[in-house]
Amino acid sequence: MRLRLPGGMHGDSGWLGRVMTAAVAVGVLGTSRPAERWVWFALAAGLAVFLVGTLVMTVRPRLALVLLSVVAVGNAVLTGIPDSNALVLVLVAITSIVVVDLDRSGMRPILAVGISVALGLAVSMWWFDRSDSWLLTQLMWTAILLAFGLNRRQYEIQARQTRELLVQTRRAQSEQARAAALEERGRIARDLHDVLAHSLGALSVQLEVAEALLAERRDVDGALERVRRSRRLAVQGLTEARNAVAALRADDAPELADALRVLAEQHEADHGVPVRLTIEGTPAMLGSGTIVTLLNAAREALTNAAKHAPGRAIDVKLAYGPANDSRLRPGDGVRLVIRNAGPTQGDGFGLTGMRERLALVGGTLAAGPDGADWLVIAEVPND
């Protein structure tokens, strides 16, 4: 899309340049001494048309082009009159024509005016019996002013393009900042969802057990213990949510192995099932985004295991080193494997969300049955 900026082709100093050009034309014409009275009227009319043309250059560029062309060509014919100084109107008109905003017309109108002026000068030479050297001099001055005007035109075009590029760059930066803010908000929302889904899932299990103890066994002490455990789960979930937001904002997260160890211990305590954690390889430096994503994948996998295979043991393995994903170079992969005995869980929203979040950090997710077990493998490259 082409931007149209105020001022057309004339830049910040356009009005000043036009006033100075008009002043030069008036000053030179003031020294004219033509013998014929009608020449004065012709010069005055040419000056008036020139002034009108320069005034409407920014608002009516096509009209300005017509008026200035009439001045340039008409006064080219009058240039041969002795002491008329009509050449000054030709020159100032040409320097103004070349900076008119011609939109898509390009250089064609300028070339047409230049050829017409040259023909007018030739007619003036023949009509007023001027020499060949006089014609060459007039053509030389015309060419010099035309070159000067074209140089000014190129400068104005570059200045306008620079302003347009600046506007587009600022707009692009604004859109990029807005997209980054939306992406960050979405990322925080997904991470909070993972944290809360894990905590609320465990909390729901404890409350169901407490309800069953009260309704079926009238076991008040057992139900109270479950309620107390539920309260601890709620506090832990709130703490985890705060830690996730703090890690995303401050780009600071705990060591992945330590965080997984705490997560495994919490799951084991909440659900009463063994969670075996093994760590292989030399720990690598990971960014907070990657750590939070892997932790969320582990939470989702543990929550699914508790939902679909309650009471079954869970194996969690964190491996630093060669990755199964062919896109990762050997030694660059960090792999998280969660295995639990149980039925097929299906590819629900939780697994889809995990897959999308891993893709944001360049990782992959594979989930499916492995014999009688359910296997989840999350792989990411080192940062």
N, C-alpha and C positions, 0 to 999 in steps of 0.2 A: 504494500500500500504506500502510495506516495503522499508525503506530508506537505501541506501548504502552510508556510510560515508567514507571519506578518512582515511586510516590507518587500515581498517579491524578490527580485534579483538585486536589490540595492543595498543590502546590508544596513548596519547601524549608521553609516555616514552618507546614505543615499541622498537625503534632502540637502545636506551641506554641499555635496558635490554638484547637485543640480543648480543650487543657488550660485555657486562660484562659476559654473559654466555659463549661466545666464548673464552674470555680471561681466564676464569676458566678452560675450557676444555684444552686449550693449556698449561696452567701452570701445571695442574695435569699430563697430558701426558708427559710433559718434565721431570718428575721424574720417568718415567717408565724405567725398566731395564729387559726387556724380554731376555731370552737366545737365542731365535731363531731370525735370521735377518728378515725372512719373516713377523714376527709379526709387526715389525716397519712399513713395507710397508702397512700392513693391517690397522694399526692404523692411518697412514697418510692418506690413502684413505678414511677411515671412517671420519676423521676430515674434509677433503676436501668436501666430500658429505654433511656433516652436515652444513658447511659454505654456500654451495650453497643452501641447503634447507632453511636456515634461510634468505638468501637474497631474495628468491622468495616467501616468505610467503604471502606478501600482494598482489602481482601481479598474482601469479600462485599458489593458495592455494592447489589445488589437486596435482600438481607436488611436492610441498613442503611436503605434507603428505606422498607421496610415498618415496621420498628421505629420510626423517627423519625416516620413518618406517624401511627402509632397514638398516640405521645406528643403530637403537635401537635393532632390532632383530639380525643382524649380529654380533654386538659387544657383545650381550648377550651370544652368543656361544663362543666368545673369552675370556670372563671374567674369565674362569677357568685357563687360562694360568698364571703361577706365575709371579708377578711383571709387568703385562701388563697394569694395571690400565684402562682396557677397560670399566669397569663399569661406568666411568665418561661420556663416550660417550653415553652409554645407558641412563643415568639419564638426561643429558642435552637434548638429543633428545626427551625424553618423556615430559619434561617440555615445549619444544617448540611445540610438537604435540598437546598438550591439548589446546593451544591458537590459533591454525590455524582456520581460518574462514571456518567451515565445512558446512555452510549454513543450509540446511534441513537434513543433515545426522545425526545430533545430536551426541549422545555419542557412537554410534555403532563402528566407526573406532577406537576410543580411547580404547574401551573395547577389540576390536580385537587385537590391538597392545599390550595391557597389557597382554593378554593371550599368545600371541606369544612370548613376552619377557620372561614370566615365563617358557614356554616350552624350550626356548633357554637356559635359566639358568640351567634347569634340564639336558638338553643334555650336557652342558658344565661340570656340576658336574660329570656326568657319563663318559664323554670322557677323562677328565683330572683327574679323580679319586679324586674328592673333597668330603668332609664330608657333612653330612646332616646339621650340624650347619652352615657350609659355605653357603649352599643354603638358609637356613633361613635368614642369615644375608643379602645376596644379595636381597632376596625378600623383606626384611624389608626396606632396603634403596630404593628399587624401589617403594614400596608402599608409603613411606614418600614423595618422590619426586613427585609421581603421585598425591597424595593428595594436595601437595603444588601447583602443576600446575593447578589442578581443581579449587582450591580456586582462583588462579589468573584468570582463565578463567571466573569464575562467576563474579569477579570484573569487568573484561573487558566487559562482556555482559551487566551488569548493567550500566556501564559508557556509552556504546553505546546506550542502550535504553534511558538513560537520555538525551543524545544529540539528539536522534531522537524525543523524546517527546518535547524537547525544540524547535526544528525546527517546529514541527507540531503545538505547542502552539502559536508560533509567527505567523505562517501562518493563524491559526484560528483567532487570534486577529486582524490581518490585514484585513481578510475578514469580520470580525464582524464590524470593524471600517468603512470599505467601505460600508457595508450594512446599518449601522446607518446613514452615511452621505447621502446615496441615499434616505433613508426613510425620513430624515429631509428635504431634498430638495423637495421631493414629497409633504410633508406636507405643506411646505411654499407655494409651487405652488398651492395646492388646496385652501389654505386659501386666497391667493391673488386672485385666480379666484372667490371665493365667494364674496369678498369685491368688486372687480371690476365689477362682474356681476350685483350686486345690484346697484352700482353707475351708471354704464353705462346704465342699464335698465331705471333708472329714468331719466337720461340725454337724452336718446333716446325719451322718452315720451315728455319731455319738448321741444325738438327740433321739433318733429312732430307737436306739438301744435303751435309753432312759425311759422312753414312753412304754416300750415293751415290758421293762422291769416293773413299772408301776401298774400297768394294766393287767398283766398276766400273772406276775409273781407277788405283787404287793411288796416288792423289795425296795423300801425307801432308801436304805443306806446305799445300795448299789446304784439306784437312780441318781442320788445326790452326787456320788462319785463321778458318774457320767456327766452330770451337769457341770461339776467343777472342771472336768477335763474339757468340756465344751467351751467354758469360759477361757481356759488357757489357749485353746485353739483360736478363739476369736482374737485374743491379744496377740498371738503369734502372727495371725494373718494380717492384722493391722500393722505390726512391725515390719513384716515382709513387704507390704505395699509401700510403706514409707521408704524402706531401703531401696526398692526398685526405682521409685521416683528420684531419690537422691542420687543413685548411681547414674541414671540417665541424664540428670541435670549437671552433675559435677564431673562426669566422665571418670567416675571412681567406683570400682566394684571390688568385692572380696576375691580372694583366690578361688578359682573354679573348684579345685579339689576340696578345699575346706568347706565351701558352700554346699557342695554335693554331700559331704559327710554329715553336715548339720541337717540337710533335707532328708537324708536316709534315716537318721536317728529319729527325727520327728515323725516320719511316716511309720516307722517301726513301733514307736510308742503309742501313736494314735490308733493304729489298726491292729496291733498285736501280731504282726507277721514279720518274719525275718527279712531284712534287706541287706544283702551282701554287696559291699562296695569294694572294687579293686581298681587300682590305678597302675597303668603301664607307661613306660617311657619317661622322658625328661620333660617336665612342665615347660610350656612355651608361653611367651608374652601374648596376652589376648586383650583386646579392647573391651571396654565395659559393655558395649552393645552386643558383642559376641558372647560374653559371659552371661549377660542377662537372658539372651536368646536360648542358650543351652540350658540354663537353669529352668527356664519356663518349659522347655521341651521335656526335661526330666519331671517336673511337677505334673504336666499333662499326662505323661506316660504312667506315673505312679497313681494318679487319680483314676485313670482308666483301669489300671490293674485292680485297684480296690473295688471299683464298681462292677467289673465284669468277672473277676476271679478273686473274690474275697477269701482271705485266709491262706492264700497260696504264697509261697516264698518268691522273692524278687531278687534278681541279680542285676547290679548296675556296674558297668565297666567304663572307665574313662581312659582312653589310649591316646598318647601323643606319638606320632610317627607316621609311617606310610598309610595312606588312605585307600579305601576301596574305590572311591570316586575317581574316574579317569581324568577328570578336569584338574585334580589336585596333584601337584608334584610330590614324589616320594619325600617323606620327612616333613611335609608342610601341613599334613592333615591332623585335625583334632577330632577324635571319634568318640561319641557317647552311645553306649549300647545298653538298652534296658530289656531284660528277658524275664517273662513270668509264665508259669504254667496256667493254661486256661483256654477257653474257647476263642474263636475268631471274633474280633471286636468290631470290624468294619471300619470304613474310611469316613468317619463323621466330621462334624465341624471342628472338633478339637485337633484332629490330625491335619485337616486342611489348613487351619490357622498356624499350626507348627510349621508346616511346609512353606507357607508364605513368609513367615518371619525368618526362617532359615535362609530363604532365597534373598532376603534383603541384606544379609551379611555374607552372601556368596556361598552359602551352604546348601546341603541337600538333606532330604528325609526319606527313609525307606521304612515301611511298616507292613507286617504281614505274618502269617503263620509260619512256624519253623518246626515241623513235626507236631508234637503235642503242645508246643509253647507258642507264645505270641512275642514277636521280636520287633523292637523299634531301634533304628540306627540313625543317628544324627551326625553328620560330618560337616565340618567347616574348615577353611584354610586358616593358617596362622595370619594375624594382622601384620 
